[in-house]
């Protein structure tokens, strides 16, 4: 019986590690998308900010 409870507790701890890894992958994907968006839209954002700064 103690073997079964030890196995269940080991599986439970593996799920927490898996969840952490999934959150890390999602965070990395969001960071990559943000970097790519800044690379492609950086010039346009810079122009908009310059226009706003000059109008103030």
C-alpha positions, 0 to 999 in steps of 0.5 A: 500500500505504501508503494502505491501512495509513493507512486501517486505522490511521485506522479503528482510532483511530476505534474507540477514540473510539467506545468512549470515547463508549459508556462515557460514555453508559453512565456518564451513563445510570447517573448519571441512574438513580441521581438518579431513584432518589434522588429517588423513594426519598430520603424512605424512605432518610432514615427508615431512616437516622434509625431506625438512628441513633436506635437506636444 
